[in-house]
């Protein structure tokens, strides 16, 4: 069993620990001001030979396999695998899906899917759900270029801010959020019942 609780609720954290739950990880909650963030990103563009496509136009199998591969590098999601049916339902059928805020980076010469950014349009407001690039293609500005496009689309809809969260051990995500000027709004602890195993 897994449960999440705000890290500032000390009394409830003690109750969980006394009940045999073990702290598994901590997520940092952040908020980004779209205007400020886009100014911080600046003129981000995809490298030559790489194009951005909407998830609505993507090959679902390629997009799903990219998603699975990227999750392998995210703390707390290792070993994640989704079925084609699950992935399609959670992507295109999701009420929070917007084709302009879910983009994939694709190599033009090979058709390889190498990166993605998705912002869910939740009732509570936009949430940056995931961003990432395959290891072989990192440090080329791909994630920033995709993120900028998604944030512009989010702002054009009429939003001023977006939220997200990342595992505190995920240094790459932390560095990117710091670079774009994200403001920390809190943190959440994930607890698992029983002792953690390696």
C-alpha positions, 0 to 999 in steps of 0.5 A: 500500500502506498499513500501520499501526505504533505511533508509539513504535516508532522503529526500525521507523518508520525502516525504513519511511521508508527503504523509501519509505513516507511518513507519511500520518497519526497516530491517537490511541488512547484509553480511556474509563472508562464510569462516569467518562465518563457522569458527565462527559456528565451529563444529555444528551438529544436536542433536541425533534423528534429521536429515536434508533433502533437500526441494526437498525430503520433504513432501510439506505439512509438509514443508509448514506448518512449514514455516507458523508456523515459519513466525508467529514468524517473525515481519512483517509476522504474519498471513502468510498462503500459499496455497499448490500451491503457496508454491510449486511454490515459492519453487521448481519452483523458479529459485533461488532454490537449493536443497543443500541450502534449508534444513529442520530438521526432527525428526526421530521418529515422522517425525515432521518437526521442523526447516529449513534454505533456501538460495536462489541462486539469480542472484545478489548472495546468499541470506539467505532467512529464518532460524528458529526452532519451539519454543519447539526445540530451543536452541539445535543448530539446526538452526546453524547446518542447516545453516552451511550445507547450507553455505558449499554448497553455498561455494562449488558452488563458492560463497564467501559471502551471504546477508540477512536481518532481522527485527530490533525487531527480537532479535533472528535473530539479535543475530544469525547474530552477533554470526556468524560475519555478517557485517551490510551493511545498513537498509531499512524502510518499509512504509505503506499507512495510519495509522498503526493499532494494 
